[in-house]
Amino acid sequence: MTSAFKIYNDDCFDVLQNFPDESFDMIFADPPYLLSQSGTSCQNGRLVTIDKGRWDISRSIAEDYEFHKRWLEACRRLLKPDGTIWVSGTYHSIHSCGLAMMLLNYHILNEIAWFKPNASPNLSCKYFTASHETLIWARKSKKGKHYFNYDAMKNGDFPKDTIKKPHTQMRTVWSIPTTPFEEKTLGRHPTQKPLALLERIIIAATRPGDNILDPFMGSGTTGVAAVKLGRRFSGIDTDPAYCRLAEKRIKTVLL
Ligand SMILES: C[S@@+](CC[C@H](N)C(=O)[O-])C[C@H]1O[C@@H](n2cnc3c(N)ncnc32)[C@H](O)[C@@H]1O
């Protein structure tokens, strides 16, 4: 029996080139936003300079675009013809990813706005309060058929989503609170995604037993959701501390 998950502590560009063509049914990628040191945010009620780590510093708009295009190209080779990719980001990164995806001939299926009802306030009072992230859902090409669990999205139970009404079609605005404290007890990652977001994505776009990849795994949220839902998972991250955290989190599901 193959193991339920595998973690690679390395640069994703080095790892991605070693997988055979069409290895994955679904890819979830939450690449660096490349926004650190270029702005401020609110932390515990205080105004702080954004610093998520060296991996999150922008080089230039052109170089950031090349970075996104390179990993998106590597991922396209790895998707099965009926597989899908989800790319998540804020306005700092998502437009660059979206342009690269269109030029690489990905076929965009939906754009999801993940609305955070409990987002931090804007302390400068000069802008609207940032309270959503964007997810692009795409297929490898226009040709082909992708899997969509329409029934689970329409009739499933989403108790914390104040936008989703029971037994109505799932819309493209999802209300999901930011990552709760209980999901952070094994360690910290500055951009950890909520499990509810990844569970929804995986249920919508994969079947039990499917093979899922996350090239920017971070704290391993995709892996936790994948293994919990009976899918197989491969995750990559350059930071050894995040790989250890992801492994610990995923193993709790297997206990
Ligand atoms: C936005 S975070 C992902 C957070 C993740 N979705 C979670 O729920 O914890 C991006 C991650 O990409 C990793 N990273 C940055 N550049 C990388 C690269 N070239 N290869 C692999 N990982 C990379 C960073 O260490 C960081 O943990």
The ligand as an SDF file (V2000), in Angstrom:
LIG
                    3D

 27 29  0  0  0  0  0  0  0  0999 V2000
    1.4720   31.3030    1.4220 C   0  0  0  0  0  0  0  0  0  0  0  0
    2.4290   30.0790    2.2260 S   0  0  0  0  0  0  0  0  0  0  0  0
    1.4040   28.6120    2.1580 C   0  0  0  0  0  0  0  0  0  0  0  0
    0.5400   28.4390    3.3780 C   0  0  0  0  0  0  0  0  0  0  0  0
   -0.2750   27.1530    3.3640 C   0  0  0  0  0  0  0  0  0  0  0  0
   -1.3370   27.1910    2.3750 N   0  0  0  0  0  0  0  0  0  0  0  0
   -0.8630   26.8550    4.7500 C   0  0  0  0  0  0  0  0  0  0  0  0
   -2.0940   26.6570    4.8680 O   0  0  0  0  0  0  0  0  0  0  0  0
   -0.1150   26.8100    5.7050 O   0  0  0  0  0  0  0  0  0  0  0  0
    3.6820   29.7890    1.0350 C   0  0  0  0  0  0  0  0  0  0  0  0
    4.7370   28.7640    1.4490 C   0  0  0  0  0  0  0  0  0  0  0  0
    5.5930   28.5620    0.3190 O   0  0  0  0  0  0  0  0  0  0  0  0
    6.8950   28.2410    0.7800 C   0  0  0  0  0  0  0  0  0  0  0  0
    7.7990   28.4990   -0.3680 N   0  0  0  0  0  0  0  0  0  0  0  0
    8.2110   29.7030   -0.8600 C   0  0  0  0  0  0  0  0  0  0  0  0
    8.9580   29.5200   -1.9750 N   0  0  0  0  0  0  0  0  0  0  0  0
    9.0090   28.1690   -2.1880 C   0  0  0  0  0  0  0  0  0  0  0  0
    9.6090   27.3450   -3.1900 C   0  0  0  0  0  0  0  0  0  0  0  0
   10.3340   27.8830   -4.1930 N   0  0  0  0  0  0  0  0  0  0  0  0
    9.4420   26.0080   -3.1200 N   0  0  0  0  0  0  0  0  0  0  0  0
    8.7130   25.4500   -2.0930 C   0  0  0  0  0  0  0  0  0  0  0  0
    8.1400   26.1720   -1.1100 N   0  0  0  0  0  0  0  0  0  0  0  0
    8.2650   27.5120   -1.1650 C   0  0  0  0  0  0  0  0  0  0  0  0
    7.0880   29.1330    2.0160 C   0  0  0  0  0  0  0  0  0  0  0  0
    8.0430   28.5870    2.9150 O   0  0  0  0  0  0  0  0  0  0  0  0
    5.6570   29.1640    2.6070 C   0  0  0  0  0  0  0  0  0  0  0  0
    5.5130   28.2320    3.6770 O   0  0  0  0  0  0  0  0  0  0  0  0
  1  2  1  0
  2  3  1  0
  2 10  1  0
  3  4  1  0
  4  5  1  0
  5  6  1  0
  5  7  1  0
  7  8  2  0
  7  9  1  0
 10 11  1  0
 11 12  1  0
 11 26  1  0
 12 13  1  0
 13 14  1  0
 13 24  1  0
 14 15  1  0
 14 23  1  0
 15 16  2  0
 16 17  1  0
 17 18  1  0
 17 23  2  0
 18 19  1  0
 18 20  2  0
 20 21  1  0
 21 22  2  0
 22 23  1  0
 24 25  1  0
 24 26  1  0
 26 27  1  0
M  CHG  2   2   1   9  -1
M  END
$$$$
